[in-house]
Amino acid sequence: MLNVDPNFMYFVRLHFCEHLYTKTNQRVFYIYINNQTVVPDGADVIAWAGAKDVPIYKDFAIFVPNTTGDAQLWLALHPKDQNNGDAPSEYCDAILNGLEIFKVMFKLTNLIYPRPFHLGDVRI
């Protein structure tokens, strides 16, 4: 859980590199961002990267509204197992090697919440 400013879009980059397993379906897991499944079929790093020890990243965008309790960005990884009604992967585990989160600016305004600043005659 990360505290963030509400009413902004956030760019979330997840970094993966499988160092242990070598075949697809050995480690498959679900990725949730703010309680939304972002990879419905499950994340399989070997399937994405094509081989062991090959780094890969996946990008997602999420809007954080200004409602009670929503000034946070949640990230959760859950193993794909028989308890969620799916065919389980060989190993019940998840992996994440790195995380980047960027606040996205859409207009010529400030990223500091809540006041925009005046740009005057600045041309972009």
N, CA, C and O atoms as CSV, one atom per row, in Angstrom:
chain,resi,resn,atom,element,x,y,z
A,1,MET,N,N,0.839,-1.162,0.000
A,1,MET,CA,C,0.000,0.000,0.000
A,1,MET,C,C,0.892,1.235,0.000
A,1,MET,O,O,1.826,1.350,0.794
A,2,LEU,N,N,0.583,2.151,-0.904
A,2,LEU,CA,C,1.343,3.391,-1.012
A,2,LEU,C,C,0.387,4.562,-0.925
A,2,LEU,O,O,-0.654,4.558,-1.582
A,3,ASN,N,N,0.714,5.550,-0.140
A,3,ASN,CA,C,-0.098,6.758,-0.074
A,3,ASN,C,C,0.196,7.615,-1.296
A,3,ASN,O,O,1.355,7.876,-1.617
A,4,VAL,N,N,-0.862,8.051,-1.975
A,4,VAL,CA,C,-0.725,8.857,-3.188
A,4,VAL,C,C,-1.717,10.012,-3.125
A,4,VAL,O,O,-2.613,10.027,-2.281
A,5,ASP,N,N,-1.553,10.972,-4.017
A,5,ASP,CA,C,-2.496,12.080,-4.131
A,5,ASP,C,C,-3.702,11.626,-4.944
A,5,ASP,O,O,-3.532,11.005,-5.993
A,6,PRO,N,N,-4.930,11.925,-4.476
A,6,PRO,CA,C,-6.114,11.539,-5.243
A,6,PRO,C,C,-6.297,12.416,-6.481
A,6,PRO,O,O,-5.660,13.461,-6.615
A,7,ASN,N,N,-7.158,11.985,-7.363
A,7,ASN,CA,C,-7.517,12.682,-8.610
A,7,ASN,C,C,-6.356,12.769,-9.600
A,7,ASN,O,O,-6.250,13.724,-10.370
A,8,PHE,N,N,-5.498,11.769,-9.566
A,8,PHE,CA,C,-4.413,11.688,-10.541
A,8,PHE,C,C,-4.367,10.287,-11.138
A,8,PHE,O,O,-4.801,9.314,-10.521
A,9,MET,N,N,-3.838,10.211,-12.335
A,9,MET,CA,C,-3.554,8.937,-12.974
A,9,MET,C,C,-2.133,8.557,-12.577
A,9,MET,O,O,-1.254,9.415,-12.499
A,10,TYR,N,N,-1.913,7.274,-12.328
A,10,TYR,CA,C,-0.587,6.775,-11.971
A,10,TYR,C,C,-0.169,5.696,-12.960
A,10,TYR,O,O,-0.949,4.808,-13.305
A,11,PHE,N,N,1.054,5.790,-13.400
A,11,PHE,CA,C,1.666,4.821,-14.295
A,11,PHE,C,C,2.468,3.870,-13.407
A,11,PHE,O,O,3.364,4.298,-12.680
A,12,VAL,N,N,2.143,2.587,-13.470
A,12,VAL,CA,C,2.791,1.587,-12.618
A,12,VAL,C,C,3.570,0.632,-13.521
A,12,VAL,O,O,3.002,0.014,-14.421
A,13,ARG,N,N,4.851,0.519,-13.277
A,13,ARG,CA,C,5.708,-0.398,-14.038
A,13,ARG,C,C,6.218,-1.475,-13.080
A,13,ARG,O,O,6.840,-1.182,-12.059
A,14,LEU,N,N,5.936,-2.731,-13.441
A,14,LEU,CA,C,6.374,-3.873,-12.638
A,14,LEU,C,C,7.498,-4.588,-13.375
A,14,LEU,O,O,7.361,-4.908,-14.556
A,15,HIS,N,N,8.601,-4.838,-12.690
A,15,HIS,CA,C,9.767,-5.503,-13.278
A,15,HIS,C,C,9.833,-6.955,-12.803
A,15,HIS,O,O,9.656,-7.248,-11.620
A,16,PHE,N,N,10.091,-7.849,-13.746
A,16,PHE,CA,C,10.177,-9.272,-13.447
A,16,PHE,C,C,11.418,-9.865,-14.096
A,16,PHE,O,O,11.854,-9.419,-15.157
A,17,CYS,N,N,11.978,-10.872,-13.446
A,17,CYS,CA,C,13.038,-11.683,-14.033
A,17,CYS,C,C,13.058,-13.009,-13.270
A,17,CYS,O,O,13.394,-13.056,-12.087
A,18,GLU,N,N,12.701,-14.053,-13.952
A,18,GLU,CA,C,12.629,-15.381,-13.321
A,18,GLU,C,C,14.016,-15.996,-13.282
A,18,GLU,O,O,14.612,-16.262,-14.326
A,19,HIS,N,N,14.534,-16.225,-12.074
A,19,HIS,CA,C,15.876,-16.790,-11.908
A,19,HIS,C,C,15.862,-18.248,-11.481
A,19,HIS,O,O,16.901,-18.907,-11.473
A,20,LEU,N,N,14.683,-18.754,-11.126
A,20,LEU,CA,C,14.625,-20.080,-10.540
A,20,LEU,C,C,14.028,-21.125,-11.484
A,20,LEU,O,O,14.623,-22.179,-11.708
A,21,TYR,N,N,12.867,-20.831,-12.024
A,21,TYR,CA,C,12.155,-21.815,-12.843
A,21,TYR,C,C,12.469,-21.628,-14.329
A,21,TYR,O,O,12.900,-20.557,-14.755
A,22,THR,N,N,12.242,-22.696,-15.113
A,22,THR,CA,C,12.649,-22.674,-16.523
A,22,THR,C,C,11.523,-22.929,-17.511
A,22,THR,O,O,11.705,-22.729,-18.711
A,23,LYS,N,N,10.356,-23.369,-17.030
A,23,LYS,CA,C,9.250,-23.716,-17.937
A,23,LYS,C,C,8.018,-22.871,-17.616
A,23,LYS,O,O,7.846,-22.383,-16.499
A,24,THR,N,N,7.164,-22.715,-18.634
A,24,THR,CA,C,5.904,-22.024,-18.404
A,24,THR,C,C,5.040,-22.836,-17.446
A,24,THR,O,O,5.190,-24.053,-17.336
A,25,ASN,N,N,4.157,-22.165,-16.774
A,25,ASN,CA,C,3.202,-22.727,-15.816
A,25,ASN,C,C,3.858,-23.285,-14.552
A,25,ASN,O,O,3.207,-23.999,-13.789
A,26,GLN,N,N,5.121,-22.974,-14.320
A,26,GLN,CA,C,5.727,-23.382,-13.053
A,26,GLN,C,C,5.402,-22.372,-11.950
A,26,GLN,O,O,5.147,-22.756,-10.808
A,27,ARG,N,N,5.414,-21.077,-12.296
A,27,ARG,CA,C,5.041,-20.036,-11.337
A,27,ARG,C,C,4.079,-19.092,-12.059
A,27,ARG,O,O,4.492,-18.283,-12.891
A,28,VAL,N,N,2.814,-19.206,-11.734
A,28,VAL,CA,C,1.778,-18.337,-12.312
A,28,VAL,C,C,1.054,-17.674,-11.148
A,28,VAL,O,O,0.717,-18.329,-10.161
A,29,PHE,N,N,0.819,-16.375,-11.268
A,29,PHE,CA,C,0.208,-15.630,-10.167
A,29,PHE,C,C,-0.644,-14.496,-10.714
A,29,PHE,O,O,-0.504,-14.084,-11.865
A,30,TYR,N,N,-1.523,-14.010,-9.865
A,30,TYR,CA,C,-2.384,-12.880,-10.214
A,30,TYR,C,C,-1.783,-11.594,-9.683
A,30,TYR,O,O,-1.166,-11.571,-8.618
A,31,ILE,N,N,-1.973,-10.519,-10.446
A,31,ILE,CA,C,-1.520,-9.192,-10.050
A,31,ILE,C,C,-2.767,-8.323,-9.872
A,31,ILE,O,O,-3.608,-8.218,-10.766
A,32,TYR,N,N,-2.859,-7.706,-8.699
A,32,TYR,CA,C,-3.968,-6.805,-8.403
A,32,TYR,C,C,-3.424,-5.415,-8.117
A,32,TYR,O,O,-2.488,-5.254,-7.334
A,33,ILE,N,N,-4.020,-4.407,-8.762
A,33,ILE,CA,C,-3.709,-3.017,-8.462
A,33,ILE,C,C,-5.031,-2.366,-8.073
A,33,ILE,O,O,-5.979,-2.348,-8.857
A,34,ASN,N,N,-5.082,-1.838,-6.872
A,34,ASN,CA,C,-6.316,-1.272,-6.306
A,34,ASN,C,C,-7.493,-2.236,-6.451
A,34,ASN,O,O,-8.580,-1.861,-6.890
A,35,ASN,N,N,-7.244,-3.474,-6.073
A,35,ASN,CA,C,-8.240,-4.547,-6.065
A,35,ASN,C,C,-8.807,-4.885,-7.435
A,35,ASN,O,O,-9.888,-5.467,-7.526
A,36,GLN,N,N,-8.106,-4.534,-8.488
A,36,GLN,CA,C,-8.492,-4.905,-9.840
A,36,GLN,C,C,-7.454,-5.882,-10.391
A,36,GLN,O,O,-6.250,-5.637,-10.313
A,37,THR,N,N,-7.931,-6.976,-10.941
A,37,THR,CA,C,-7.017,-7.934,-11.564
A,37,THR,C,C,-6.519,-7.323,-12.864
A,37,THR,O,O,-7.320,-7.027,-13.750
A,38,VAL,N,N,-5.220,-7.129,-12.992
A,38,VAL,CA,C,-4.674,-6.484,-14.184
A,38,VAL,C,C,-4.175,-7.489,-15.223
A,38,VAL,O,O,-3.936,-7.121,-16.373
A,39,VAL,N,N,-4.018,-8.749,-14.829
A,39,VAL,CA,C,-3.666,-9.822,-15.757
A,39,VAL,C,C,-4.634,-10.974,-15.464
A,39,VAL,O,O,-4.306,-11.861,-14.676
A,40,PRO,N,N,-5.823,-10.976,-16.085
A,40,PRO,CA,C,-6.878,-11.928,-15.732
A,40,PRO,C,C,-6.490,-13.401,-15.848
A,40,PRO,O,O,-6.971,-14.218,-15.062
A,41,ASP,N,N,-5.641,-13.760,-16.799
A,41,ASP,CA,C,-5.252,-15.160,-16.972
A,41,ASP,C,C,-4.090,-15.566,-16.076
A,41,ASP,O,O,-3.715,-16.738,-16.035
A,42,GLY,N,N,-3.529,-14.620,-15.373
A,42,GLY,CA,C,-2.388,-14.897,-14.515
A,42,GLY,C,C,-1.084,-14.498,-15.179
A,42,GLY,O,O,-0.952,-14.552,-16.402
A,43,ALA,N,N,-0.136,-14.104,-14.370
A,43,ALA,CA,C,1.183,-13.692,-14.843
A,43,ALA,C,C,2.126,-14.882,-14.824
A,43,ALA,O,O,2.270,-15.553,-13.802
A,44,ASP,N,N,2.762,-15.139,-15.946
A,44,ASP,CA,C,3.755,-16.209,-16.076
A,44,ASP,C,C,5.004,-15.568,-16.684
A,44,ASP,O,O,5.060,-15.341,-17.893
A,45,VAL,N,N,5.988,-15.282,-15.863
A,45,VAL,CA,C,7.170,-14.536,-16.298
A,45,VAL,C,C,7.922,-15.280,-17.398
A,45,VAL,O,O,8.402,-14.654,-18.343
A,46,ILE,N,N,8.031,-16.585,-17.292
A,46,ILE,CA,C,8.725,-17.363,-18.342
A,46,ILE,C,C,7.971,-17.257,-19.672
A,46,ILE,O,O,8.592,-17.128,-20.727
A,47,ALA,N,N,6.659,-17.309,-19.626
A,47,ALA,CA,C,5.874,-17.169,-20.862
A,47,ALA,C,C,6.058,-15.783,-21.471
A,47,ALA,O,O,6.150,-15.653,-22.692
A,48,TRP,N,N,6.112,-14.743,-20.631
A,48,TRP,CA,C,6.313,-13.386,-21.131
A,48,TRP,C,C,7.702,-13.193,-21.693
A,48,TRP,O,O,7.855,-12.637,-22.781
A,49,ALA,N,N,8.725,-13.644,-20.970
A,49,ALA,CA,C,10.118,-13.372,-21.341
A,49,ALA,C,C,10.674,-14.382,-22.339
A,49,ALA,O,O,11.587,-14.065,-23.101
A,50,GLY,N,N,10.129,-15.591,-22.337
A,50,GLY,CA,C,10.591,-16.605,-23.270
A,50,GLY,C,C,11.679,-17.520,-22.730
A,50,GLY,O,O,11.960,-18.565,-23.317
A,51,ALA,N,N,12.293,-17.134,-21.615
A,51,ALA,CA,C,13.367,-17.960,-21.049
A,51,ALA,C,C,13.693,-17.481,-19.638
A,51,ALA,O,O,13.275,-16.404,-19.214
A,52,LYS,N,N,14.438,-18.296,-18.937
A,52,LYS,CA,C,14.935,-17.958,-17.606
A,52,LYS,C,C,15.979,-16.838,-17.700
A,52,LYS,O,O,16.703,-16.742,-18.691
A,53,ASP,N,N,16.050,-16.007,-16.684
A,53,ASP,CA,C,17.043,-14.927,-16.568
A,53,ASP,C,C,16.917,-13.850,-17.642
A,53,ASP,O,O,17.904,-13.191,-17.970
A,54,VAL,N,N,15.725,-13.663,-18.190
A,54,VAL,CA,C,15.478,-12.597,-19.161
A,54,VAL,C,C,14.559,-11.567,-18.493
A,54,VAL,O,O,13.409,-11.883,-18.188
A,55,PRO,N,N,15.045,-10.346,-18.264
A,55,PRO,CA,C,14.202,-9.345,-17.602
A,55,PRO,C,C,13.092,-8.851,-18.515
A,55,PRO,O,O,13.249,-8.778,-19.734
A,56,ILE,N,N,11.974,-8.517,-17.900
A,56,ILE,CA,C,10.828,-7.998,-18.640
A,56,ILE,C,C,10.045,-7.090,-17.702
A,56,ILE,O,O,10.113,-7.243,-16.482
A,57,TYR,N,N,9.313,-6.157,-18.265
A,57,TYR,CA,C,8.463,-5.311,-17.431
A,57,TYR,C,C,7.082,-5.220,-18.051
A,57,TYR,O,O,6.907,-5.431,-19.251
A,58,LYS,N,N,6.100,-4.901,-17.211
A,58,LYS,CA,C,4.722,-4.713,-17.645
A,58,LYS,C,C,4.245,-3.377,-17.097
A,58,LYS,O,O,4.513,-3.038,-15.945
A,59,ASP,N,N,3.536,-2.618,-17.932
A,59,ASP,CA,C,3.064,-1.294,-17.574
A,59,ASP,C,C,1.551,-1.280,-17.398
A,59,ASP,O,O,0.823,-1.947,-18.134
A,60,PHE,N,N,1.089,-0.515,-16.417
A,60,PHE,CA,C,-0.335,-0.375,-16.144
A,60,PHE,C,C,-0.615,1.072,-15.773
A,60,PHE,O,O,0.265,1.766,-15.265
A,61,ALA,N,N,-1.833,1.529,-16.023
A,61,ALA,CA,C,-2.263,2.865,-15.620
A,61,ALA,C,C,-3.488,2.727,-14.739
A,61,ALA,O,O,-4.387,1.935,-15.024
A,62,ILE,N,N,-3.517,3.503,-13.668
A,62,ILE,CA,C,-4.649,3.450,-12.735
A,62,ILE,C,C,-4.973,4.858,-12.264
A,62,ILE,O,O,-4.087,5.638,-11.915
A,63,PHE,N,N,-6.257,5.161,-12.262
A,63,PHE,CA,C,-6.730,6.448,-11.743
A,63,PHE,C,C,-7.092,6.276,-10.280
A,63,PHE,O,O,-7.785,5.327,-9.914
A,64,VAL,N,N,-6.626,7.191,-9.445
A,64,VAL,CA,C,-6.956,7.166,-8.019
A,64,VAL,C,C,-7.955,8.294,-7.766
A,64,VAL,O,O,-7.578,9.465,-7.794
A,65,PRO,N,N,-9.224,7.956,-7.520
A,65,PRO,CA,C,-10.252,8.988,-7.320
A,65,PRO,C,C,-10.142,9.638,-5.950
A,65,PRO,O,O,-9.404,9.178,-5.079
A,66,ASN,N,N,-10.894,10.717,-5.783
A,66,ASN,CA,C,-10.905,11.429,-4.509
A,66,ASN,C,C,-12.143,11.016,-3.722
A,66,ASN,O,O,-13.061,11.814,-3.533
A,67,THR,N,N,-12.162,9.781,-3.269
A,67,THR,CA,C,-13.238,9.295,-2.418
A,67,THR,C,C,-12.622,8.782,-1.126
A,67,THR,O,O,-11.419,8.531,-1.055
A,68,THR,N,N,-13.438,8.633,-0.130
A,68,THR,CA,C,-12.953,8.230,1.185
A,68,THR,C,C,-12.161,6.929,1.109
A,68,THR,O,O,-12.645,5.926,0.584
A,69,GLY,N,N,-10.954,6.956,1.632
A,69,GLY,CA,C,-10.113,5.764,1.675
A,69,GLY,C,C,-9.387,5.438,0.387
A,69,GLY,O,O,-8.690,4.426,0.313
A,70,ASP,N,N,-9.538,6.288,-0.649
A,70,ASP,CA,C,-8.915,5.976,-1.937
A,70,ASP,C,C,-7.639,6.752,-2.216
A,70,ASP,O,O,-7.188,6.775,-3.361
A,71,ALA,N,N,-7.046,7.383,-1.227
A,71,ALA,CA,C,-5.796,8.106,-1.439
A,71,ALA,C,C,-4.607,7.162,-1.278
A,71,ALA,O,O,-3.530,7.557,-0.833
A,72,GLN,N,N,-4.833,5.906,-1.652
A,72,GLN,CA,C,-3.788,4.896,-1.572
A,72,GLN,C,C,-3.785,4.061,-2.835
A,72,GLN,O,O,-4.814,3.871,-3.483
A,73,LEU,N,N,-2.620,3.575,-3.164
A,73,LEU,CA,C,-2.475,2.678,-4.298
A,73,LEU,C,C,-2.034,1.327,-3.737
A,73,LEU,O,O,-0.994,1.220,-3.086
A,74,TRP,N,N,-2.834,0.308,-3.998
A,74,TRP,CA,C,-2.576,-1.032,-3.475
A,74,TRP,C,C,-1.996,-1.904,-4.575
A,74,TRP,O,O,-2.451,-1.855,-5.718
A,75,LEU,N,N,-1.006,-2.692,-4.237
A,75,LEU,CA,C,-0.441,-3.686,-5.138
A,75,LEU,C,C,-0.388,-5.001,-4.391
A,75,LEU,O,O,0.128,-5.074,-3.276
A,76,ALA,N,N,-0.928,-6.047,-5.016
A,76,ALA,CA,C,-0.918,-7.370,-4.383
A,76,ALA,C,C,-0.636,-8.420,-5.438
A,76,ALA,O,O,-1.111,-8.319,-6.570
A,77,LEU,N,N,0.140,-9.430,-5.066
A,77,LEU,CA,C,0.424,-10.583,-5.913
A,77,LEU,C,C,-0.086,-11.821,-5.183
A,77,LEU,O,O,0.228,-12.038,-4.013
A,78,HIS,N,N,-0.875,-12.628,-5.885
A,78,HIS,CA,C,-1.431,-13.839,-5.279
A,78,HIS,C,C,-1.145,-15.035,-6.176
A,78,HIS,O,O,-1.394,-14.968,-7.380
A,79,PRO,N,N,-0.634,-16.113,-5.627
A,79,PRO,CA,C,-0.364,-17.305,-6.423
A,79,PRO,C,C,-1.648,-17.878,-7.032
A,79,PRO,O,O,-2.714,-17.844,-6.417
A,80,LYS,N,N,-1.525,-18.387,-8.214
A,80,LYS,CA,C,-2.643,-19.076,-8.861
A,80,LYS,C,C,-2.655,-20.493,-8.303
A,80,LYS,O,O,-1.727,-21.269,-8.534
A,81,ASP,N,N,-3.708,-20.824,-7.570
A,81,ASP,CA,C,-3.776,-22.156,-6.971
A,81,ASP,C,C,-5.187,-22.713,-7.076
A,81,ASP,O,O,-6.101,-22.028,-7.537
A,82,GLN,N,N,-5.356,-23.924,-6.660
A,82,GLN,CA,C,-6.643,-24.599,-6.797
A,82,GLN,C,C,-7.723,-23.960,-5.923
A,82,GLN,O,O,-8.909,-24.174,-6.173
A,83,ASN,N,N,-7.348,-23.185,-4.909
A,83,ASN,CA,C,-8.329,-22.554,-4.042
A,83,ASN,C,C,-9.122,-21.460,-4.741
A,83,ASN,O,O,-10.230,-21.146,-4.307
A,84,ASN,N,N,-8.586,-20.860,-5.824
A,84,ASN,CA,C,-9.368,-19.879,-6.554
A,84,ASN,C,C,-10.077,-20.503,-7.753
A,84,ASN,O,O,-10.518,-19.782,-8.648
A,85,GLY,N,N,-10.193,-21.810,-7.785
A,85,GLY,CA,C,-10.972,-22.476,-8.822
A,85,GLY,C,C,-10.256,-22.653,-10.147
A,85,GLY,O,O,-10.860,-23.113,-11.115
A,86,ASP,N,N,-8.987,-22.301,-10.210
A,86,ASP,CA,C,-8.214,-22.428,-11.446
A,86,ASP,C,C,-7.300,-23.639,-11.370
A,86,ASP,O,O,-7.018,-24.165,-10.294
A,87,ALA,N,N,-6.847,-24.063,-12.536
A,87,ALA,CA,C,-5.811,-25.093,-12.554
A,87,ALA,C,C,-4.555,-24.461,-11.961
A,87,ALA,O,O,-4.100,-23.433,-12.461
A,88,PRO,N,N,-3.992,-25.039,-10.924
A,88,PRO,CA,C,-2.851,-24.408,-10.262
A,88,PRO,C,C,-1.579,-24.494,-11.095
A,88,PRO,O,O,-1.429,-25.366,-11.951
A,89,SER,N,N,-0.665,-23.560,-10.820
A,89,SER,CA,C,0.654,-23.680,-11.421
A,89,SER,C,C,1.432,-24.726,-10.622
A,89,SER,O,O,0.993,-25.174,-9.563
A,90,GLU,N,N,2.586,-25.101,-11.150
A,90,GLU,CA,C,3.369,-26.154,-10.495
A,90,GLU,C,C,3.785,-25.753,-9.077
A,90,GLU,O,O,3.759,-26.572,-8.159
A,91,TYR,N,N,4.170,-24.477,-8.911
A,91,TYR,CA,C,4.584,-23.989,-7.600
A,91,TYR,C,C,3.673,-22.835,-7.195
A,91,TYR,O,O,3.329,-21.997,-8.029
A,92,CYS,N,N,3.288,-22.786,-5.953
A,92,CYS,CA,C,2.384,-21.765,-5.416
A,92,CYS,C,C,3.223,-20.602,-4.894
A,92,CYS,O,O,3.600,-20.568,-3.723
A,93,ASP,N,N,3.510,-19.642,-5.787
A,93,ASP,CA,C,4.438,-18.579,-5.451
A,93,ASP,C,C,4.201,-17.398,-6.386
A,93,ASP,O,O,3.507,-17.528,-7.395
A,94,ALA,N,N,4.777,-16.248,-6.051
A,94,ALA,CA,C,4.735,-15.060,-6.899
A,94,ALA,C,C,6.096,-14.386,-6.837
A,94,ALA,O,O,6.868,-14.619,-5.907
A,95,ILE,N,N,6.393,-13.544,-7.832
A,95,ILE,CA,C,7.690,-12.872,-7.882
A,95,ILE,C,C,7.508,-11.457,-8.416
A,95,ILE,O,O,6.706,-11.221,-9.318
A,96,LEU,N,N,8.256,-10.529,-7.853
A,96,LEU,CA,C,8.324,-9.154,-8.339
A,96,LEU,C,C,9.736,-8.662,-8.050
A,96,LEU,O,O,10.179,-8.692,-6.902
A,97,ASN,N,N,10.446,-8.212,-9.076
A,97,ASN,CA,C,11.833,-7.780,-8.906
A,97,ASN,C,C,11.989,-6.277,-8.763
A,97,ASN,O,O,13.002,-5.805,-8.246
A,98,GLY,N,N,11.000,-5.521,-9.213
A,98,GLY,CA,C,11.109,-4.067,-9.104
A,98,GLY,C,C,9.774,-3.406,-9.336
A,98,GLY,O,O,8.884,-3.979,-9.965
A,99,LEU,N,N,9.636,-2.192,-8.823
A,99,LEU,CA,C,8.393,-1.440,-8.919
A,99,LEU,C,C,8.711,0.028,-9.141
A,99,LEU,O,O,9.530,0.608,-8.428
A,100,GLU,N,N,8.061,0.631,-10.135
A,100,GLU,CA,C,8.161,2.067,-10.375
A,100,GLU,C,C,6.746,2.620,-10.445
A,100,GLU,O,O,5.866,2.015,-11.058
A,101,ILE,N,N,6.531,3.766,-9.820
A,101,ILE,CA,C,5.226,4.420,-9.871
A,101,ILE,C,C,5.450,5.883,-10.216
A,101,ILE,O,O,6.235,6.575,-9.569
A,102,PHE,N,N,4.741,6.347,-11.258
A,102,PHE,CA,C,4.866,7.717,-11.727
A,102,PHE,C,C,3.499,8.382,-11.696
A,102,PHE,O,O,2.506,7.804,-12.139
A,103,LYS,N,N,3.454,9.598,-11.170
A,103,LYS,CA,C,2.232,10.389,-11.247
A,103,LYS,C,C,2.201,11.018,-12.637
A,103,LYS,O,O,3.209,11.558,-13.093
A,104,VAL,N,N,1.054,10.953,-13.314
A,104,VAL,CA,C,0.942,11.412,-14.694
A,104,VAL,C,C,0.264,12.776,-14.730
A,104,VAL,O,O,-0.759,12.993,-14.079
A,105,MET,N,N,0.847,13.691,-15.498
A,105,MET,CA,C,0.281,15.022,-15.682
A,105,MET,C,C,-0.348,15.088,-17.068
A,105,MET,O,O,0.301,14.746,-18.056
A,106,PHE,N,N,-1.600,15.522,-17.154
A,106,PHE,CA,C,-2.299,15.578,-18.439
A,106,PHE,C,C,-2.316,16.971,-19.051
A,106,PHE,O,O,-2.326,17.105,-20.275
A,107,LYS,N,N,-2.319,17.988,-18.240
A,107,LYS,CA,C,-2.394,19.358,-18.733
A,107,LYS,C,C,-1.188,20.126,-18.215
A,107,LYS,O,O,-0.355,19.575,-17.495
A,108,LEU,N,N,-1.100,21.366,-18.571
A,108,LEU,CA,C,-0.006,22.212,-18.096
A,108,LEU,C,C,-0.322,22.675,-16.679
A,108,LEU,O,O,-0.578,23.855,-16.442
A,109,THR,N,N,-0.301,21.754,-15.762
A,109,THR,CA,C,-0.553,22.062,-14.361
A,109,THR,C,C,0.533,21.415,-13.523
A,109,THR,O,O,1.362,20.660,-14.031
A,110,ASN,N,N,0.520,21.709,-12.274
A,110,ASN,CA,C,1.515,21.220,-11.344
A,110,ASN,C,C,1.148,19.818,-10.862
A,110,ASN,O,O,-0.036,19.500,-10.753
A,111,LEU,N,N,2.122,18.990,-10.579
A,111,LEU,CA,C,1.864,17.672,-10.022
A,111,LEU,C,C,1.711,17.705,-8.509
A,111,LEU,O,O,1.423,16.682,-7.889
A,112,ILE,N,N,1.904,18.880,-7.912
A,112,ILE,CA,C,1.718,19.005,-6.470
A,112,ILE,C,C,0.246,19.237,-6.210
A,112,ILE,O,O,-0.361,20.153,-6.766
A,113,TYR,N,N,-0.313,18.410,-5.373
A,113,TYR,CA,C,-1.742,18.500,-5.079
A,113,TYR,C,C,-1.968,19.576,-4.044
A,113,TYR,O,O,-1.149,19.653,-3.128
A,114,PRO,N,N,-2.979,20.408,-4.085
A,114,PRO,CA,C,-4.030,20.495,-5.076
A,114,PRO,C,C,-3.910,21.705,-5.992
A,114,PRO,O,O,-4.744,21.852,-6.886
A,115,ARG,N,N,-2.901,22.598,-5.818
A,115,ARG,CA,C,-2.883,23.860,-6.551
A,115,ARG,C,C,-2.111,23.779,-7.852
A,115,ARG,O,O,-0.948,23.376,-7.838
A,116,PRO,N,N,-2.714,24.145,-8.983
A,116,PRO,CA,C,-1.944,24.285,-10.217
A,116,PRO,C,C,-1.160,25.598,-10.182
A,116,PRO,O,O,-1.531,26.522,-9.458
A,117,PHE,N,N,-0.110,25.682,-10.938
A,117,PHE,CA,C,0.639,26.923,-10.989
A,117,PHE,C,C,0.453,27.560,-12.362
A,117,PHE,O,O,0.067,26.892,-13.321
A,118,HIS,N,N,0.729,28.848,-12.445
A,118,HIS,CA,C,0.574,29.585,-13.689
A,118,HIS,C,C,1.879,29.514,-14.477
A,118,HIS,O,O,2.954,29.815,-13.957
A,119,LEU,N,N,1.766,29.111,-15.734
A,119,LEU,CA,C,2.966,28.990,-16.557
A,119,LEU,C,C,3.300,30.261,-17.317
A,119,LEU,O,O,4.374,30.356,-17.912
A,120,GLY,N,N,2.409,31.233,-17.310
A,120,GLY,CA,C,2.691,32.479,-18.028
A,120,GLY,C,C,2.809,32.228,-19.522
A,120,GLY,O,O,1.919,31.626,-20.122
A,121,ASP,N,N,3.890,32.681,-20.122
A,121,ASP,CA,C,4.081,32.557,-21.565
A,121,ASP,C,C,4.939,31.364,-21.973
A,121,ASP,O,O,5.498,31.346,-23.069
A,122,VAL,N,N,5.044,30.378,-21.103
A,122,VAL,CA,C,5.844,29.194,-21.405
A,122,VAL,C,C,5.194,28.420,-22.542
A,122,VAL,O,O,3.989,28.170,-22.518
A,123,ARG,N,N,5.985,28.042,-23.532
A,123,ARG,CA,C,5.482,27.242,-24.660
A,123,ARG,C,C,6.139,25.868,-24.625
A,123,ARG,O,O,7.353,25.731,-24.472
A,124,ILE,N,N,5.297,24.868,-24.772
A,124,ILE,CA,C,5.815,23.489,-24.761
A,124,ILE,C,C,5.470,22.815,-26.066
A,124,ILE,O,O,5.811,21.650,-26.267
